[in-house]
Amino acid sequence: MYGYTNLNPANCDFYEIATVEDLPSGDRLIVQIDDQAVLVFNIAGEIFAIGNVCSHDGNPLDDGEVRDHEITCVRHGARFDLRTGEVRSLPAVIDIPAFPARIVDGKIEIGLPKGG
């Protein structure tokens, strides 16, 4: 798995996924980049991107409640940090992917590891 703090943006290919207008503050967007399902959030103007999968049982996270930069899996209640992908509560014990996100000329870009 990739942790945002361990994933160097210089080692990423960035993909344009939307414009800033497409993702207002408080909203989320599900995108598919190659074979990676990515869940993108705008929280007070900051963009965060995580893998759309709970590491506990593979359930998608897109319906999860977001509070204080954490998302809760609706199935069993595992929580993950949107900024790092770090697991915050059981039953999950493995972090989920978190990806660098940036805004360039009004467009949201998500970084995935080069070649993968």
Biopython code that builds the backbone (N, CA, C, O; Angstrom):
import numpy as np
from Bio.PDB.StructureBuilder import StructureBuilder

atoms = [
    (1, "MET", "N", (0.841, -1.186, 0.000)),
    (1, "MET", "CA", (0.000, 0.000, 0.000)),
    (1, "MET", "C", (0.880, 1.241, 0.000)),
    (1, "MET", "O", (2.050, 1.199, 0.381)),
    (2, "TYR", "N", (0.298, 2.327, -0.429)),
    (2, "TYR", "CA", (1.023, 3.584, -0.501)),
    (2, "TYR", "C", (0.547, 4.501, 0.613)),
    (2, "TYR", "O", (-0.658, 4.653, 0.812)),
    (3, "GLY", "N", (1.460, 5.107, 1.335)),
    (3, "GLY", "CA", (1.116, 6.134, 2.296)),
    (3, "GLY", "C", (1.514, 7.478, 1.720)),
    (3, "GLY", "O", (2.607, 7.621, 1.171)),
    (4, "TYR", "N", (0.645, 8.456, 1.838)),
    (4, "TYR", "CA", (0.911, 9.776, 1.263)),
    (4, "TYR", "C", (2.265, 10.307, 1.711)),
    (4, "TYR", "O", (2.995, 10.888, 0.909)),
    (5, "THR", "N", (2.604, 10.118, 2.962)),
    (5, "THR", "CA", (3.864, 10.656, 3.456)),
    (5, "THR", "C", (5.057, 9.900, 2.872)),
    (5, "THR", "O", (6.175, 10.414, 2.900)),
    (6, "ASN", "N", (4.849, 8.703, 2.349)),
    (6, "ASN", "CA", (5.921, 7.915, 1.765)),
    (6, "ASN", "C", (5.960, 7.997, 0.243)),
    (6, "ASN", "O", (6.929, 7.543, -0.367)),
    (7, "LEU", "N", (4.956, 8.550, -0.369)),
    (7, "LEU", "CA", (4.857, 8.605, -1.824)),
    (7, "LEU", "C", (5.363, 9.962, -2.299)),
    (7, "LEU", "O", (4.676, 10.972, -2.149)),
    (8, "ASN", "N", (6.539, 9.984, -2.858)),
    (8, "ASN", "CA", (7.161, 11.210, -3.327)),
    (8, "ASN", "C", (6.491, 11.651, -4.628)),
    (8, "ASN", "O", (6.497, 10.898, -5.602)),
    (9, "PRO", "N", (5.913, 12.852, -4.666)),
    (9, "PRO", "CA", (5.273, 13.322, -5.892)),
    (9, "PRO", "C", (6.205, 13.304, -7.107)),
    (9, "PRO", "O", (5.731, 13.186, -8.237)),
    (10, "ALA", "N", (7.506, 13.418, -6.898)),
    (10, "ALA", "CA", (8.458, 13.374, -8.016)),
    (10, "ALA", "C", (8.473, 11.995, -8.682)),
    (10, "ALA", "O", (8.898, 11.864, -9.830)),
    (11, "ASN", "N", (8.012, 10.973, -7.967)),
    (11, "ASN", "CA", (7.965, 9.619, -8.508)),
    (11, "ASN", "C", (6.573, 9.238, -9.003)),
    (11, "ASN", "O", (6.260, 8.057, -9.154)),
    (12, "CYS", "N", (5.747, 10.243, -9.254)),
    (12, "CYS", "CA", (4.360, 10.005, -9.663)),
    (12, "CYS", "C", (4.100, 10.554, -11.064)),
    (12, "CYS", "O", (4.739, 11.503, -11.518)),
    (13, "ASP", "N", (3.151, 9.925, -11.719)),
    (13, "ASP", "CA", (2.532, 10.491, -12.915)),
    (13, "ASP", "C", (1.233, 11.122, -12.440)),
    (13, "ASP", "O", (0.456, 10.487, -11.727)),
    (14, "PHE", "N", (0.992, 12.376, -12.832)),
    (14, "PHE", "CA", (-0.219, 13.071, -12.403)),
    (14, "PHE", "C", (-1.274, 13.009, -13.486)),
    (14, "PHE", "O", (-0.979, 13.155, -14.673)),
    (15, "TYR", "N", (-2.516, 12.789, -13.058)),
    (15, "TYR", "CA", (-3.653, 12.656, -13.954)),
    (15, "TYR", "C", (-4.676, 13.727, -13.625)),
    (15, "TYR", "O", (-5.066, 13.894, -12.470)),
    (16, "GLU", "N", (-5.105, 14.450, -14.646)),
    (16, "GLU", "CA", (-6.167, 15.446, -14.471)),
    (16, "GLU", "C", (-7.485, 14.710, -14.344)),
    (16, "GLU", "O", (-7.842, 13.902, -15.202)),
    (17, "ILE", "N", (-8.215, 14.996, -13.258)),
    (17, "ILE", "CA", (-9.461, 14.249, -13.023)),
    (17, "ILE", "C", (-10.703, 15.130, -13.013)),
    (17, "ILE", "O", (-11.815, 14.631, -13.187)),
    (18, "ALA", "N", (-10.530, 16.432, -12.811)),
    (18, "ALA", "CA", (-11.687, 17.325, -12.736)),
    (18, "ALA", "C", (-11.192, 18.763, -12.641)),
    (18, "ALA", "O", (-9.998, 19.019, -12.481)),
    (19, "THR", "N", (-12.136, 19.695, -12.743)),
    (19, "THR", "CA", (-11.811, 21.085, -12.459)),
    (19, "THR", "C", (-12.214, 21.379, -11.014)),
    (19, "THR", "O", (-12.969, 20.624, -10.401)),
    (20, "VAL", "N", (-11.707, 22.465, -10.495)),
    (20, "VAL", "CA", (-12.060, 22.867, -9.133)),
    (20, "VAL", "C", (-13.574, 23.076, -9.024)),
    (20, "VAL", "O", (-14.174, 22.769, -7.994)),
    (21, "GLU", "N", (-14.179, 23.593, -10.079)),
    (21, "GLU", "CA", (-15.639, 23.821, -10.063)),
    (21, "GLU", "C", (-16.423, 22.511, -9.995)),
    (21, "GLU", "O", (-17.553, 22.487, -9.508)),
    (22, "ASP", "N", (-15.825, 21.421, -10.483)),
    (22, "ASP", "CA", (-16.495, 20.121, -10.458)),
    (22, "ASP", "C", (-16.550, 19.512, -9.058)),
    (22, "ASP", "O", (-17.333, 18.599, -8.799)),
    (23, "LEU", "N", (-15.706, 20.032, -8.152)),
    (23, "LEU", "CA", (-15.615, 19.451, -6.811)),
    (23, "LEU", "C", (-15.637, 20.557, -5.759)),
    (23, "LEU", "O", (-14.594, 20.924, -5.218)),
    (24, "PRO", "N", (-16.831, 21.089, -5.468)),
    (24, "PRO", "CA", (-16.924, 22.151, -4.457)),
    (24, "PRO", "C", (-16.566, 21.645, -3.065)),
    (24, "PRO", "O", (-16.587, 20.442, -2.807)),
    (25, "SER", "N", (-16.243, 22.558, -2.186)),
    (25, "SER", "CA", (-15.899, 22.225, -0.807)),
    (25, "SER", "C", (-17.003, 21.385, -0.176)),
    (25, "SER", "O", (-18.185, 21.715, -0.272)),
    (26, "GLY", "N", (-16.600, 20.295, 0.471)),
    (26, "GLY", "CA", (-17.543, 19.395, 1.125)),
    (26, "GLY", "C", (-17.981, 18.234, 0.260)),
    (26, "GLY", "O", (-18.659, 17.326, 0.740)),
    (27, "ASP", "N", (-17.604, 18.247, -1.011)),
    (27, "ASP", "CA", (-18.012, 17.175, -1.922)),
    (27, "ASP", "C", (-16.913, 16.134, -2.087)),
    (27, "ASP", "O", (-15.765, 16.335, -1.690)),
    (28, "ARG", "N", (-17.305, 15.020, -2.683)),
    (28, "ARG", "CA", (-16.371, 13.939, -3.013)),
    (28, "ARG", "C", (-16.655, 13.465, -4.425)),
    (28, "ARG", "O", (-17.744, 13.676, -4.960)),
    (29, "LEU", "N", (-15.673, 12.830, -5.015)),
    (29, "LEU", "CA", (-15.750, 12.374, -6.393)),
    (29, "LEU", "C", (-15.051, 11.023, -6.479)),
    (29, "LEU", "O", (-13.972, 10.841, -5.914)),
    (30, "ILE", "N", (-15.659, 10.082, -7.182)),
    (30, "ILE", "CA", (-15.038, 8.782, -7.412)),
    (30, "ILE", "C", (-14.519, 8.777, -8.840)),
    (30, "ILE", "O", (-15.262, 9.065, -9.778)),
    (31, "VAL", "N", (-13.232, 8.447, -9.005)),
    (31, "VAL", "CA", (-12.648, 8.375, -10.340)),
    (31, "VAL", "C", (-11.889, 7.060, -10.486)),
    (31, "VAL", "O", (-11.441, 6.463, -9.507)),
    (32, "GLN", "N", (-11.761, 6.636, -11.714)),
    (32, "GLN", "CA", (-10.982, 5.446, -12.044)),
    (32, "GLN", "C", (-9.772, 5.910, -12.840)),
    (32, "GLN", "O", (-9.921, 6.504, -13.908)),
    (33, "ILE", "N", (-8.575, 5.644, -12.327)),
    (33, "ILE", "CA", (-7.340, 5.968, -13.027)),
    (33, "ILE", "C", (-6.638, 4.646, -13.291)),
    (33, "ILE", "O", (-6.161, 3.986, -12.368)),
    (34, "ASP", "N", (-6.580, 4.269, -14.557)),
    (34, "ASP", "CA", (-6.087, 2.941, -14.931)),
    (34, "ASP", "C", (-6.887, 1.912, -14.140)),
    (34, "ASP", "O", (-8.110, 1.868, -14.272)),
    (35, "ASP", "N", (-6.242, 1.086, -13.325)),
    (35, "ASP", "CA", (-6.980, 0.072, -12.568)),
    (35, "ASP", "C", (-7.206, 0.475, -11.116)),
    (35, "ASP", "O", (-7.580, -0.357, -10.290)),
    (36, "GLN", "N", (-6.980, 1.747, -10.805)),
    (36, "GLN", "CA", (-7.082, 2.229, -9.419)),
    (36, "GLN", "C", (-8.351, 3.066, -9.222)),
    (36, "GLN", "O", (-8.517, 4.100, -9.869)),
    (37, "ALA", "N", (-9.247, 2.623, -8.330)),
    (37, "ALA", "CA", (-10.414, 3.419, -7.949)),
    (37, "ALA", "C", (-9.959, 4.415, -6.885)),
    (37, "ALA", "O", (-9.425, 4.028, -5.845)),
    (38, "VAL", "N", (-10.179, 5.706, -7.157)),
    (38, "VAL", "CA", (-9.700, 6.769, -6.276)),
    (38, "VAL", "C", (-10.888, 7.596, -5.805)),
    (38, "VAL", "O", (-11.764, 7.956, -6.592)),
    (39, "LEU", "N", (-10.904, 7.885, -4.525)),
    (39, "LEU", "CA", (-11.926, 8.713, -3.903)),
    (39, "LEU", "C", (-11.282, 10.048, -3.574)),
    (39, "LEU", "O", (-10.312, 10.107, -2.818)),
    (40, "VAL", "N", (-11.825, 11.127, -4.144)),
    (40, "VAL", "CA", (-11.227, 12.455, -4.031)),
    (40, "VAL", "C", (-12.171, 13.352, -3.238)),
    (40, "VAL", "O", (-13.379, 13.356, -3.471)),
    (41, "PHE", "N", (-11.608, 14.115, -2.294)),
    (41, "PHE", "CA", (-12.379, 14.981, -1.409)),
    (41, "PHE", "C", (-11.887, 16.411, -1.504)),
    (41, "PHE", "O", (-10.694, 16.658, -1.681)),
    (42, "ASN", "N", (-12.811, 17.351, -1.386)),
    (42, "ASN", "CA", (-12.476, 18.759, -1.190)),
    (42, "ASN", "C", (-12.951, 19.107, 0.210)),
    (42, "ASN", "O", (-14.151, 19.171, 0.476)),
    (43, "ILE", "N", (-11.998, 19.330, 1.097)),
    (43, "ILE", "CA", (-12.325, 19.710, 2.477)),
    (43, "ILE", "C", (-11.783, 21.111, 2.690)),
    (43, "ILE", "O", (-10.577, 21.315, 2.830)),
    (44, "ALA", "N", (-12.696, 22.074, 2.713)),
    (44, "ALA", "CA", (-12.347, 23.483, 2.929)),
    (44, "ALA", "C", (-11.262, 23.949, 1.957)),
    (44, "ALA", "O", (-10.339, 24.667, 2.340)),
    (45, "GLY", "N", (-11.386, 23.530, 0.697)),
    (45, "GLY", "CA", (-10.453, 23.974, -0.333)),
    (45, "GLY", "C", (-9.204, 23.135, -0.465)),
    (45, "GLY", "O", (-8.405, 23.375, -1.370)),
    (46, "GLU", "N", (-9.001, 22.151, 0.413)),
    (46, "GLU", "CA", (-7.869, 21.231, 0.299)),
    (46, "GLU", "C", (-8.348, 19.944, -0.360)),
    (46, "GLU", "O", (-9.420, 19.432, -0.039)),
    (47, "ILE", "N", (-7.547, 19.429, -1.280)),
    (47, "ILE", "CA", (-7.904, 18.222, -2.009)),
    (47, "ILE", "C", (-7.129, 17.034, -1.434)),
    (47, "ILE", "O", (-5.917, 17.105, -1.230)),
    (48, "PHE", "N", (-7.851, 15.947, -1.179)),
    (48, "PHE", "CA", (-7.270, 14.712, -0.674)),
    (48, "PHE", "C", (-7.741, 13.566, -1.556)),
    (48, "PHE", "O", (-8.865, 13.584, -2.058)),
    (49, "ALA", "N", (-6.873, 12.560, -1.747)),
    (49, "ALA", "CA", (-7.212, 11.413, -2.590)),
    (49, "ALA", "C", (-6.756, 10.126, -1.909)),
    (49, "ALA", "O", (-5.607, 10.003, -1.486)),
    (50, "ILE", "N", (-7.680, 9.172, -1.813)),
    (50, "ILE", "CA", (-7.376, 7.872, -1.211)),
    (50, "ILE", "C", (-7.913, 6.774, -2.121)),
    (50, "ILE", "O", (-8.767, 7.018, -2.974)),
    (51, "GLY", "N", (-7.399, 5.564, -1.927)),
    (51, "GLY", "CA", (-7.975, 4.418, -2.606)),
    (51, "GLY", "C", (-9.382, 4.173, -2.087)),
    (51, "GLY", "O", (-9.634, 4.276, -0.887)),
    (52, "ASN", "N", (-10.288, 3.852, -2.986)),
    (52, "ASN", "CA", (-11.688, 3.649, -2.603)),
    (52, "ASN", "C", (-11.922, 2.209, -2.168)),
    (52, "ASN", "O", (-12.721, 1.486, -2.763)),
    (53, "VAL", "N", (-11.201, 1.802, -1.107)),
    (53, "VAL", "CA", (-11.334, 0.436, -0.630)),
    (53, "VAL", "C", (-10.948, 0.359, 0.852)),
    (53, "VAL", "O", (-9.929, 0.907, 1.272)),
    (54, "CYS", "N", (-11.771, -0.321, 1.618)),
    (54, "CYS", "CA", (-11.446, -0.579, 3.016)),
    (54, "CYS", "C", (-10.481, -1.764, 3.061)),
    (54, "CYS", "O", (-10.743, -2.808, 2.464)),
    (55, "SER", "N", (-9.378, -1.597, 3.764)),
    (55, "SER", "CA", (-8.390, -2.674, 3.833)),
    (55, "SER", "C", (-8.851, -3.847, 4.699)),
    (55, "SER", "O", (-8.222, -4.905, 4.696)),
    (56, "HIS", "N", (-9.935, -3.663, 5.431)),
    (56, "HIS", "CA", (-10.447, -4.748, 6.262)),
    (56, "HIS", "C", (-11.139, -5.820, 5.429)),
    (56, "HIS", "O", (-10.875, -7.010, 5.603)),
    (57, "ASP", "N", (-12.030, -5.400, 4.519)),
    (57, "ASP", "CA", (-12.776, -6.405, 3.762)),
    (57, "ASP", "C", (-13.000, -6.053, 2.298)),
    (57, "ASP", "O", (-13.764, -6.731, 1.611)),
    (58, "GLY", "N", (-12.345, -5.001, 1.810)),
    (58, "GLY", "CA", (-12.471, -4.650, 0.398)),
    (58, "GLY", "C", (-13.710, -3.857, 0.039)),
    (58, "GLY", "O", (-13.961, -3.596, -1.137)),
    (59, "ASN", "N", (-14.486, -3.470, 1.039)),
    (59, "ASN", "CA", (-15.696, -2.685, 0.795)),
    (59, "ASN", "C", (-15.317, -1.289, 0.293)),
    (59, "ASN", "O", (-14.351, -0.709, 0.791)),
    (60, "PRO", "N", (-16.054, -0.731, -0.684)),
    (60, "PRO", "CA", (-15.785, 0.649, -1.088)),
    (60, "PRO", "C", (-16.046, 1.614, 0.068)),
    (60, "PRO", "O", (-16.900, 1.366, 0.919)),
    (61, "LEU", "N", (-15.302, 2.710, 0.083)),
    (61, "LEU", "CA", (-15.448, 3.714, 1.136)),
    (61, "LEU", "C", (-16.297, 4.906, 0.711)),
    (61, "LEU", "O", (-16.535, 5.803, 1.520)),
    (62, "ASP", "N", (-16.753, 4.938, -0.520)),
    (62, "ASP", "CA", (-17.373, 6.161, -1.050)),
    (62, "ASP", "C", (-18.626, 6.612, -0.315)),
    (62, "ASP", "O", (-18.978, 7.789, -0.394)),
    (63, "ASP", "N", (-19.311, 5.731, 0.391)),
    (63, "ASP", "CA", (-20.498, 6.130, 1.160)),
    (63, "ASP", "C", (-20.180, 6.452, 2.617)),
    (63, "ASP", "O", (-21.085, 6.745, 3.399)),
    (64, "GLY", "N", (-18.909, 6.398, 2.983)),
    (64, "GLY", "CA", (-18.525, 6.606, 4.377)),
    (64, "GLY", "C", (-18.698, 8.043, 4.843)),
    (64, "GLY", "O", (-18.597, 8.987, 4.059)),
    (65, "GLU", "N", (-18.960, 8.187, 6.131)),
    (65, "GLU", "CA", (-19.082, 9.511, 6.741)),
    (65, "GLU", "C", (-17.688, 10.099, 6.946)),
    (65, "GLU", "O", (-16.763, 9.410, 7.377)),
    (66, "VAL", "N", (-17.557, 11.382, 6.630)),
    (66, "VAL", "CA", (-16.292, 12.084, 6.816)),
    (66, "VAL", "C", (-16.430, 13.054, 7.972)),
    (66, "VAL", "O", (-17.374, 13.842, 8.041)),
    (67, "ARG", "N", (-15.453, 12.977, 8.890)),
    (67, "ARG", "CA", (-15.417, 13.888, 10.032)),
    (67, "ARG", "C", (-13.961, 14.077, 10.440)),
    (67, "ARG", "O", (-13.229, 13.105, 10.625)),
    (68, "ASP", "N", (-13.551, 15.325, 10.578)),
    (68, "ASP", "CA", (-12.196, 15.644, 11.044)),
    (68, "ASP", "C", (-11.112, 14.909, 10.246)),
    (68, "ASP", "O", (-10.220, 14.295, 10.831)),
    (69, "HIS", "N", (-11.189, 14.972, 8.922)),
    (69, "HIS", "CA", (-10.211, 14.347, 8.026)),
    (69, "HIS", "C", (-10.157, 12.825, 8.153)),
    (69, "HIS", "O", (-9.141, 12.212, 7.825)),
    (70, "GLU", "N", (-11.228, 12.224, 8.618)),
    (70, "GLU", "CA", (-11.311, 10.770, 8.689)),
    (70, "GLU", "C", (-12.580, 10.297, 8.001)),
    (70, "GLU", "O", (-13.623, 10.948, 8.066)),
    (71, "ILE", "N", (-12.471, 9.147, 7.337)),
    (71, "ILE", "CA", (-13.639, 8.516, 6.732)),
    (71, "ILE", "C", (-13.898, 7.203, 7.443)),
    (71, "ILE", "O", (-12.962, 6.479, 7.786)),
    (72, "THR", "N", (-15.168, 6.894, 7.664)),
    (72, "THR", "CA", (-15.573, 5.676, 8.349)),
    (72, "THR", "C", (-16.228, 4.733, 7.347)),
    (72, "THR", "O", (-17.156, 5.121, 6.636)),
    (73, "CYS", "N", (-15.750, 3.515, 7.293)),
    (73, "CYS", "CA", (-16.347, 2.496, 6.429)),
    (73, "CYS", "C", (-17.737, 2.154, 6.969)),
    (73, "CYS", "O", (-17.903, 1.881, 8.157)),
    (74, "VAL", "N", (-18.726, 2.172, 6.083)),
    (74, "VAL", "CA", (-20.101, 1.929, 6.525)),
    (74, "VAL", "C", (-20.343, 0.479, 6.931)),
    (74, "VAL", "O", (-21.301, 0.190, 7.648)),
    (75, "ARG", "N", (-19.505, -0.412, 6.492)),
    (75, "ARG", "CA", (-19.761, -1.824, 6.756)),
    (75, "ARG", "C", (-19.403, -2.257, 8.174)),
    (75, "ARG", "O", (-20.237, -2.851, 8.857)),
    (76, "HIS", "N", (-18.185, -1.973, 8.635)),
    (76, "HIS", "CA", (-17.769, -2.421, 9.966)),
    (76, "HIS", "C", (-17.186, -1.319, 10.837)),
    (76, "HIS", "O", (-16.762, -1.584, 11.962)),
    (77, "GLY", "N", (-17.159, -0.081, 10.336)),
    (77, "GLY", "CA", (-16.749, 1.045, 11.165)),
    (77, "GLY", "C", (-15.267, 1.356, 11.210)),
    (77, "GLY", "O", (-14.848, 2.194, 12.009)),
    (78, "ALA", "N", (-14.458, 0.713, 10.381)),
    (78, "ALA", "CA", (-13.028, 1.060, 10.342)),
    (78, "ALA", "C", (-12.896, 2.515, 9.883)),
    (78, "ALA", "O", (-13.657, 2.980, 9.034)),
    (79, "ARG", "N", (-11.924, 3.223, 10.454)),
    (79, "ARG", "CA", (-11.704, 4.625, 10.091)),
    (79, "ARG", "C", (-10.311, 4.801, 9.518)),
    (79, "ARG", "O", (-9.364, 4.131, 9.930)),
    (80, "PHE", "N", (-10.198, 5.732, 8.541)),
    (80, "PHE", "CA", (-8.946, 6.014, 7.866)),
    (80, "PHE", "C", (-8.742, 7.516, 7.746)),
    (80, "PHE", "O", (-9.697, 8.270, 7.564)),
    (81, "ASP", "N", (-7.491, 7.943, 7.849)),
    (81, "ASP", "CA", (-7.142, 9.350, 7.702)),
    (81, "ASP", "C", (-7.083, 9.695, 6.213)),
    (81, "ASP", "O", (-6.364, 9.046, 5.453)),
    (82, "LEU", "N", (-7.833, 10.708, 5.798)),
    (82, "LEU", "CA", (-7.861, 11.109, 4.393)),
    (82, "LEU", "C", (-6.536, 11.694, 3.924)),
    (82, "LEU", "O", (-6.231, 11.662, 2.732)),
    (83, "ARG", "N", (-5.750, 12.224, 4.847)),
    (83, "ARG", "CA", (-4.492, 12.872, 4.475)),
    (83, "ARG", "C", (-3.368, 11.872, 4.243)),
    (83, "ARG", "O", (-2.472, 12.128, 3.438)),
    (84, "THR", "N", (-3.402, 10.730, 4.939)),
    (84, "THR", "CA", (-2.285, 9.783, 4.896)),
    (84, "THR", "C", (-2.680, 8.361, 4.527)),
    (84, "THR", "O", (-1.816, 7.556, 4.179)),
    (85, "GLY", "N", (-3.962, 8.037, 4.596)),
    (85, "GLY", "CA", (-4.413, 6.666, 4.385)),
    (85, "GLY", "C", (-4.235, 5.788, 5.610)),
    (85, "GLY", "O", (-4.549, 4.598, 5.579)),
    (86, "GLU", "N", (-3.728, 6.377, 6.695)),
    (86, "GLU", "CA", (-3.459, 5.615, 7.914)),
    (86, "GLU", "C", (-4.748, 5.088, 8.531)),
    (86, "GLU", "O", (-5.737, 5.812, 8.644)),
    (87, "VAL", "N", (-4.726, 3.817, 8.930)),
    (87, "VAL", "CA", (-5.867, 3.237, 9.625)),
    (87, "VAL", "C", (-5.945, 3.865, 11.018)),
    (87, "VAL", "O", (-4.929, 4.027, 11.693)),
    (88, "ARG", "N", (-7.168, 4.218, 11.441)),
    (88, "ARG", "CA", (-7.376, 4.869, 12.727)),
    (88, "ARG", "C", (-8.172, 4.039, 13.711)),
    (88, "ARG", "O", (-8.231, 4.365, 14.897)),
    (89, "SER", "N", (-8.790, 2.962, 13.229)),
    (89, "SER", "CA", (-9.548, 2.115, 14.160)),
    (89, "SER", "C", (-9.748, 0.726, 13.578)),
    (89, "SER", "O", (-9.762, 0.525, 12.364)),
    (90, "LEU", "N", (-9.901, -0.218, 14.487)),
    (90, "LEU", "CA", (-10.241, -1.590, 14.119)),
    (90, "LEU", "C", (-11.639, -1.607, 13.523)),
    (90, "LEU", "O", (-12.426, -0.704, 13.806)),
    (91, "PRO", "N", (-11.974, -2.589, 12.721)),
    (91, "PRO", "CA", (-11.274, -3.841, 12.529)),
    (91, "PRO", "C", (-10.146, -3.788, 11.481)),
    (91, "PRO", "O", (-9.432, -4.778, 11.320)),
    (92, "ALA", "N", (-9.967, -2.692, 10.782)),
    (92, "ALA", "CA", (-8.856, -2.599, 9.827)),
    (92, "ALA", "C", (-7.538, -2.460, 10.582)),
    (92, "ALA", "O", (-7.481, -1.847, 11.648)),
    (93, "VAL", "N", (-6.486, -3.035, 10.015)),
    (93, "VAL", "CA", (-5.157, -2.915, 10.607)),
    (93, "VAL", "C", (-4.114, -2.496, 9.562)),
    (93, "VAL", "O", (-2.955, -2.266, 9.906)),
    (94, "ILE", "N", (-4.515, -2.399, 8.308)),
    (94, "ILE", "CA", (-3.610, -2.050, 7.221)),
    (94, "ILE", "C", (-4.040, -0.715, 6.636)),
    (94, "ILE", "O", (-5.222, -0.495, 6.373)),
    (95, "ASP", "N", (-3.067, 0.181, 6.432)),
    (95, "ASP", "CA", (-3.350, 1.478, 5.814)),
    (95, "ASP", "C", (-3.876, 1.279, 4.397)),
    (95, "ASP", "O", (-3.655, 0.239, 3.776)),
    (96, "ILE", "N", (-4.579, 2.301, 3.897)),
    (96, "ILE", "CA", (-5.052, 2.290, 2.515)),
    (96, "ILE", "C", (-4.209, 3.268, 1.698)),
    (96, "ILE", "O", (-3.540, 4.129, 2.269)),
    (97, "PRO", "N", (-4.232, 3.147, 0.379)),
    (97, "PRO", "CA", (-3.458, 4.078, -0.442)),
    (97, "PRO", "C", (-3.950, 5.513, -0.283)),
    (97, "PRO", "O", (-5.152, 5.772, -0.228)),
    (98, "ALA", "N", (-3.012, 6.422, -0.213)),
    (98, "ALA", "CA", (-3.305, 7.860, -0.255)),
    (98, "ALA", "C", (-2.377, 8.447, -1.310)),
    (98, "ALA", "O", (-1.207, 8.075, -1.393)),
    (99, "PHE", "N", (-2.896, 9.353, -2.103)),
    (99, "PHE", "CA", (-2.168, 9.851, -3.260)),
    (99, "PHE", "C", (-1.995, 11.361, -3.195)),
    (99, "PHE", "O", (-2.875, 12.065, -2.701)),
    (100, "PRO", "N", (-0.859, 11.870, -3.693)),
    (100, "PRO", "CA", (-0.691, 13.322, -3.757)),
    (100, "PRO", "C", (-1.754, 13.928, -4.661)),
    (100, "PRO", "O", (-2.102, 13.364, -5.698)),
    (101, "ALA", "N", (-2.256, 15.072, -4.257)),
    (101, "ALA", "CA", (-3.246, 15.803, -5.048)),
    (101, "ALA", "C", (-2.782, 17.250, -5.163)),
    (101, "ALA", "O", (-2.190, 17.800, -4.234)),
    (102, "ARG", "N", (-3.058, 17.857, -6.305)),
    (102, "ARG", "CA", (-2.669, 19.247, -6.515)),
    (102, "ARG", "C", (-3.667, 19.902, -7.454)),
    (102, "ARG", "O", (-4.421, 19.241, -8.168)),
    (103, "ILE", "N", (-3.641, 21.232, -7.422)),
    (103, "ILE", "CA", (-4.455, 22.025, -8.340)),
    (103, "ILE", "C", (-3.501, 22.798, -9.233)),
    (103, "ILE", "O", (-2.647, 23.544, -8.754)),
    (104, "VAL", "N", (-3.655, 22.613, -10.533)),
    (104, "VAL", "CA", (-2.832, 23.296, -11.527)),
    (104, "VAL", "C", (-3.758, 23.972, -12.530)),
    (104, "VAL", "O", (-4.530, 23.304, -13.218)),
    (105, "ASP", "N", (-3.681, 25.289, -12.610)),
    (105, "ASP", "CA", (-4.517, 26.058, -13.543)),
    (105, "ASP", "C", (-5.998, 25.709, -13.418)),
    (105, "ASP", "O", (-6.703, 25.578, -14.419)),
    (106, "GLY", "N", (-6.466, 25.558, -12.163)),
    (106, "GLY", "CA", (-7.881, 25.297, -11.924)),
    (106, "GLY", "C", (-8.300, 23.856, -12.137)),
    (106, "GLY", "O", (-9.486, 23.536, -12.060)),
    (107, "LYS", "N", (-7.339, 22.984, -12.403)),
    (107, "LYS", "CA", (-7.634, 21.566, -12.622)),
    (107, "LYS", "C", (-7.040, 20.726, -11.494)),
    (107, "LYS", "O", (-5.914, 20.962, -11.055)),
    (108, "ILE", "N", (-7.809, 19.744, -11.032)),
    (108, "ILE", "CA", (-7.367, 18.846, -9.973)),
    (108, "ILE", "C", (-6.597, 17.698, -10.614)),
    (108, "ILE", "O", (-7.066, 17.059, -11.557)),
    (109, "GLU", "N", (-5.402, 17.453, -10.078)),
    (109, "GLU", "CA", (-4.568, 16.356, -10.558)),
    (109, "GLU", "C", (-4.231, 15.430, -9.396)),
    (109, "GLU", "O", (-3.975, 15.877, -8.278)),
    (110, "ILE", "N", (-4.237, 14.122, -9.686)),
    (110, "ILE", "CA", (-3.928, 13.093, -8.699)),
    (110, "ILE", "C", (-2.686, 12.346, -9.175)),
    (110, "ILE", "O", (-2.582, 11.971, -10.343)),
    (111, "GLY", "N", (-1.738, 12.135, -8.246)),
    (111, "GLY", "CA", (-0.505, 11.434, -8.576)),
    (111, "GLY", "C", (-0.539, 9.975, -8.203)),
    (111, "GLY", "O", (-0.831, 9.630, -7.058)),
    (112, "LEU", "N", (-0.244, 9.117, -9.152)),
    (112, "LEU", "CA", (-0.086, 7.685, -8.912)),
    (112, "LEU", "C", (1.349, 7.309, -9.219)),
    (112, "LEU", "O", (1.989, 7.944, -10.057)),
    (113, "PRO", "N", (1.869, 6.274, -8.548)),
    (113, "PRO", "CA", (3.267, 5.893, -8.767)),
    (113, "PRO", "C", (3.548, 5.630, -10.248)),
    (113, "PRO", "O", (2.738, 5.022, -10.947)),
    (114, "LYS", "N", (4.695, 6.092, -10.705)),
    (114, "LYS", "CA", (5.083, 5.862, -12.100)),
    (114, "LYS", "C", (5.199, 4.372, -12.364)),
    (114, "LYS", "O", (5.727, 3.609, -11.556)),
    (115, "GLY", "N", (4.693, 3.990, -13.511)),
    (115, "GLY", "CA", (4.796, 2.596, -13.902)),
    (115, "GLY", "C", (3.901, 1.653, -13.117)),
    (115, "GLY", "O", (4.074, 0.436, -13.190)),
    (116, "GLY", "N", (2.962, 2.183, -12.380)),
    (116, "GLY", "CA", (2.174, 1.249, -11.603)),
    (116, "GLY", "C", (0.871, 1.771, -11.256)),
    (116, "GLY", "O", (0.088, 1.088, -10.595)),
]
sb = StructureBuilder()
sb.init_structure("model")
sb.init_model(0)
sb.init_chain("A")
sb.init_seg("    ")
for serial, (resi, resn, name, xyz) in enumerate(atoms, 1):
    if name == "N":
        sb.init_residue(resn, " ", resi, " ")
    sb.init_atom(name, np.array(xyz, "f"), 0.0, 1.0, " ", f" {name:<3s}", serial, name[0])
structure = sb.get_structure()
